[in-house]
Amino acid sequence: MLTVIAFVVALGVLIAVHEYGHYRVAVACGVKVERFSVGFGKVLLRWQPKRQHPGQQTEFVIGAFPLGGYVKMLDEREGPVAPEERHRAFNTQPLRSRAAIVAAGPIANLLLAVALYTAVNWIGVEEPVARLARPVAASLAEAAGLRGGEHITRAGFDGDLTPVQSFEDLRWRMTQGALDSRDLTLEVEGADGKPARQLVLPLSRMEAKDADPQMFRKIGLLAPLTRPEIGEVMAGGAGELSGLRKGDLVRAIGDTAIYDGQQLREVIRASVDGGQPRTQAWQIQRAGQSLTLEVKPEVREEGAVKVGRIGAYVGAPPDMVTVRQGPVDGVWRGVVRTWEMSALTVRMMVKMVTGQASLKNLSGPLTIADYAGKSASLGLTQYLIFLAVISVSLGVLNLMPLPVLDGGHLMYYLWEGLTGKSVSDAWMERLQRGGVALLLVMMSVALFNDVTRLFG
């Protein structure tokens, strides 16, 4: 139920803001708006405010089907217009006014993202400290000289280093570097208190196509530093059957000394030989006493790979830090994050079109609904971050030069501005049909990805 509510609220807010952008600028340009609708299909609620802008008699509507909305303006192409109201029709407006009205929707979504990121910066969010677990063996991080326990204080590209506020901040920068094929410079403080030093994470070698867990496994930095402690143990799972209990601190598995939770998870994953579980001797500390247990994991499949699992939460919670900004810094960082997310979204779209990135990165309503529920369950700030990310995606997507989207109409206006002639009705119809077909293909791919992620 939480997932459904969070999804519907998210769609309602994002669509309402987008359409309000169109509506507000249309009214400012003197265009008569006949209907403002959030949702399609059967009308669930309709009203007409008594106090409206002069000349406006807009009907506001909420439809039963929430995947979209529209602003219906007076337009001679859609029906007869009285001569005395012709100056209020959309199609009779100057080119700059029509372009401003069309662009206002996506811009409203981007401004909403700035506001949401700003709110999160002001409220503050609890995030793990940027102290590293032991990197994955043979990964880029290990090759760069990271061994685990380092605290990342600053990071950046091309020598421009800025403070790293949390592990999530570091993950964002690694994502940018991997998808843009740019090396990330890290300034680290050693676990033993040695002076800070700089290392280069050679992300340009990756040629990453998907922003997924496998990308971070290649980088080698999967999680922040945690104690190698056993958390909740699932009843009847391999851990309970082997004698593990909540609170057990793992010191060694076989001849391998265990230093942190991430390393422990990697050793458990690798405890499979020829598709069969490998029983190993675990040295653990329980209530101040040292014990040895023979632990036999169960085998699970992750795609084409078989890995070990023990049916327990592995690793204690990491050290946390409250990331909060002041009034001015909060707004500025909201603008910067919106710009960074927009730029990354555009680059990913270009890469998908050119084949440099996988179409698996496309997400549809099922994935969005799933993320909405998960983020809402984690608290207000996580839900606001989710809304900001989706708002950026909606704004950027609508600015794509694709017929039927706002960006497609802006391309028509660009042609009109350059040639002095509007796009002919025949060409408009052809382009609209092509745009609808392409949009349907994109939606089909996104829905297929959703089903594969959630049920595959």
N, C-alpha and C positions, 0 to 999 in steps of 0.2 A: 504493500500500500504506500509506503514511504517513497518508493521508486516512482510510482505513478504520479503522486502528488508533486514530487520534486520536478519531474519531467514536464508536467502540465504547467506548473508555475514558471519554469524556465522558458518554455515556449511562449507563454502568454506575455511575459515581460519583454523578451527579445523581439517578438513580432510587434507588440504595441509600440515599443520605442522606435523600431524601424519605420513603421507606418506613420507614427507621429512626426518623424522627421520630414516625410513627404508632405503631410498635412500642414504642419506649421509654416513651412516655406511657401507652400501653395497659397495659403491665406495671406502671408506677407506680400506675395506678388500680385494679390488681387484676383486670384482664381477662385471660382466658386466650387466648393467641395460638397458633393451631394451625399456621400456616404463614407464613413470610416469604419472598416470591419476588421476585427481580429478573429480569424477562423473562417471556414467556409461551410456550406451546407445549411441545414436547418437552423433557423434563428432561435437562439436560446434566450437572448435578452436584447432589447432595443430601447433607446431613449433619445430624446432630442432636448439638449439643454436650452433653457429659456434665454440665458444670456450668452450670446455668441457675437463674433465679430460682425460689424456692419455688412449686410448683404449675404451673410452665411445662414443657411438653414440645414446644417449638417446633421444627418442621422447617424448615431453611433450604434454599432451592432457587435454582438458576440455570437459566433457561429459554433456549431457542434463539432466540426472537424478542425482541430487546432493547428494543423500543419500549414500555416500561411495566413495571409491577410491582404487587404488592399485598401486603397483610397480612390474612390470613384469621383472624378472631377467632371465638371461640365465640359463637353468636347463635341465639336461638330461632326467628328468622325464616328461618333457612337449614337447620334440621334439629332433630331432637329433642335436648333437653338434659337430662341426668340431674338429678333434684331436688337432689342434694347439690352440684351445680356451677352451679346456676342463678344464684347470687350472683356468679359469675365471667363471666356472659354479657354481651356488649356492650349488648344492648337493655335489660337490667335496671339499668344504671348511671344515676346521677343525671344530669340535663341538663348540668350544668357539666362532668362527666367526659367525656361523649360529645362535647361541643363541643371540649374541650381535646384529645382524641385526634384528632379530625378536623382541627383547626387546626394540629396539631403538624407535619404533613408540609410544608405551605407555609412555615411558620416555620423549619423546619430548612433549607430551601433558602435562605431569606434570611440565616440565620446562616452558612451555608456561604459565601455571597457576601461577607459581612463578613470571614470568615476568609481568603478568597482575596485580596480587595483589601488586607487587612492584610499578608499575606505578600508581595505585590508591593511594597507601600510599604516594607517592611523590606529586601527584596532589592535594590530599586532597578531602574530601567529607563532605558535610553538613549532620549531623545526629542529632537527638533529644538528649538533655541532659538526663542523666540517673537519672531523678527525677520522682518518682513513682506517678501514679494516685492511687486512692483508690482501693484496691484489690477487686476482686469478693467475694461476701459473701460466707462463708463456704469453702473457697479455702485454699490451702496449704500456700499461702502467708499470709492470714489473721490469720491462726492458728500459723504461725511463729512469729506473733507480728507486722506485717507491717500494717499501717493504712492509708497510703497515704501522700504525701508531702516529703517523705524521699529522700535524694540524695545518691545514691550508689556510693561510692568512690573506693572500691576495692572488688574483689570477687575471689573465687577459690575453689579448691577441696583439701581435706585432709590437710587443714591448710596452703596451698601454695597460698596466696592471691596476686593478681597483680592488678594494676590500671584498672578501668573500664572507657573507654573513651567516651562511649555514650550508649544510650538505646539499639541500635542495637547490640553493643558489649555484653550487658547484655543478650539480647535475644539469642545470639549465645551460651553463656555459659549455659543458662537454657536449650536450646535444647540438648547440649551435656550431661548435667546431667540427663535430663529426659530419653533420649534414652539409656544411659548407667547405669541407676538406681544408680546414685551417688548424695549424698547430696551436695548442693552448699552453701558455707559460704559467707555471705554478710557483708560488713562493711558499715554502714549507718550513715549519718549525719541527725539529725532530722530537720524538717522544722523550729523549733523554735530556732535553733542554739545550741542545747545541744551537749555535747561531743559525738564523734563517738562511736558506739557500734557495736557489732557483733551479727548476727542472722544466724540461720541455716535454709535453705529452704529444707525440707525433700523430695527431688525429688525421693529418692529410694522407696518411697511408691507408686509411680504412676503406674509402669509397663506399660509405654507408648508404644503403637505399631505404632502410626502414628504421624508424625511431622506435625500436622495440627492445625487450630485455636482451636479445642476442647482441645488439649493438653495444650495450654496456658491458656484456660479458667479454667482447673483443677488447674493449677499452681496459677492462679489468677492475674497475671500481664500481662494485655493485651496491655497497651499503656502507653506512658509517660504522665506526668502531663500536663493538658491543662486547660485553663479557660472554664467554662461551658457556652459557648457562641454559639448562633445560627449563622451558616454561610449561604451559599446560600440556598434559600427556593424554592423548586420545584413548578412551577405553577400548581395549581389545586390539590396539595397534601394536606395531613391532616394538616400539619403545617400552610400553607397559609389559609386554610379554618377556622382554629382556631384563626387566627389573629396574628400569629408569623411573625416577620420580621428579616431580616439579621441584626446582631449586638445586638439582645436582649441577656441580661445576665440573666441566670436563677439562682434564689436564693433559691427557694424551690418548691417542688411538693407535694401538700397535706401537711402532717406533716413532710415530709423528707427534711432536709436542704441539698442543693446541693453545693458541694465543687469543683468538677472538671468535665471535659468533659467525662471521662470514666464512672464515677458514673452516670452522666446524661444519657449516652447511656444505661447503665444497667437498670435504672429506666424505661426508655421508653420501652425497650425490655419486661420488666415484667408487663407492663400495659395492661394485657390481663386476663380476667376472663372467664373460661369455653369456650375459643375460641372466646369470644366477647371482643371488645375494651372497656376499662374502662376510662371514662371521669374524668379528675382530674383538680384541681385548680393549676395553675402555678403562682408563684410569680416571676415576672421578673423586670429587671431594663432596661429602655429604655430612652436614652438621659437624664439621670439624674433623671428620674421620676420612681416611683414604680407603677407597674400595676399588676392586677390579670386577667388571661385569663383562660377560660375553654377549655382545649385541649383534643380532642378526637383523638387518633391515629388510624391508619388503621392496620389490622392484616395481617401478612405475614407468610408463612410457611418456616421454615428452617429444612429440613428433616422431622422428625416426630413431631417437636416442632413448636408451633405457638407463634410468638413474635410481639411486637408492633413496628410500624414505623411511622415517622411523615413527611417523604418526605423532609428532610432538612439535610444539613451537620451539624453535632453536634460536638462542641468543637473547640476552636480557635487553630491555629497552635502552636505547642509546642516551647519552647525555643530551639534554635539550637546551635551546636558547630561544628567548623571545625576540623576534625580529619586529621592530616597530620604528616608524619614522615620525619626524616632526611635521608640523603643518605644511611648510614649504617643500621640504624634501619628499614628503609623502606624495604630493601632487606631481612633482618632477619625476619621481621614480615611477609613478603611474603612467605618465606620458611615455617615458623611456621603454617600459615593459610593453606597452601597447604597440609602440613602433617596432620593437624587436620581434614581437609575436607576429605582427602584420608582415614584416619583411621576411621572416622565416616561412610563413604560410605561402607567400608569393613564390619564394624560391622552391618550395616543395611542389607547388602546382606546376611550375615550369619544368622541374625535373621529372615529374610524372608524365607530362606531355611529351618530353624529349626522350623518355625511357631511361633516364638516369636514376629515377626513384621508382619503387614498386607501387602499383595501384592498391596494394594492401593498406596503404596509409589512408585511403578514403574510408570515412566512417559514416554510418547512417543513423536513423532514429533509434534502432535497438541499442547500439553502443552508447549513444548519447543518453538514452534513458537509464541505462545501467550505470554510467558515470554520474548521472544526476543523483540517483539513489545513494550511491556509495559516498559521494561528496557531502550530501546532506546529512548522512549518518555520522560523519566526522566532525560536524559543527558548522557554525555560520561562516567562518572565514574560508573554509575549504569550499563551501557551496558558492560563495561570492567569487572565488578564484575560478571555479568551473564556469560560472556564468560569464565571467570576463573572457575566458578562452573561447567559448562558443560565440560570444558577441563579436570578437575579432574575426573569427572564421566566417560568420554570417556577413559581416561588413565587407571583408576582402572578396568572398565568393560573389557577392552581388556586384562588385566592381569589375568582375571579369568581363572582357569584351565578347560576351556570348549573347546572341539574340534571345529574347524573352527575359533576360536579367537587366538590371539597371545599367550595368556596364555596356551592354549591347546598345541600349538606347543612347547612351553617351557617345558611342561610336557613330551612330546615325547623325547625331548633332555635330560631331567633329567633321564628318563628310559635308554636311550642310554648310558649316562655317568655312570650309576650304574651297568648296565649289560654288556656293551661293544657291545650290539646289537641294531640296530635300530628297531622300531616298524614295524612288518610285514605289507605288503600291504593289506592283508585280514583284519587284526585288524584295520589298518588305515581307511579302507573303512567303517567298522562297526562304529567306533568311530565318523567319520565324519558325517555319517547319523544320529547317535544319537544326535550329537551336533547341527546339522541343525534343527532337530525336537524340541529340547529343546529351541533353539533360537527363532523358530517360535512361540512356546507357550509363551515365555516371551514377544515377540513383540505383540502378540494378547492380552495378559493381559494389557500391557502398552497402547495399542490403545483403549481398552475398558475403562480403567481408564481415558484416555483423553476425550473420548466422554461423560463419566459420569460427569467429572468435568466441562466441557465447556457447555454441553447441557442438563445435568441432572437436 
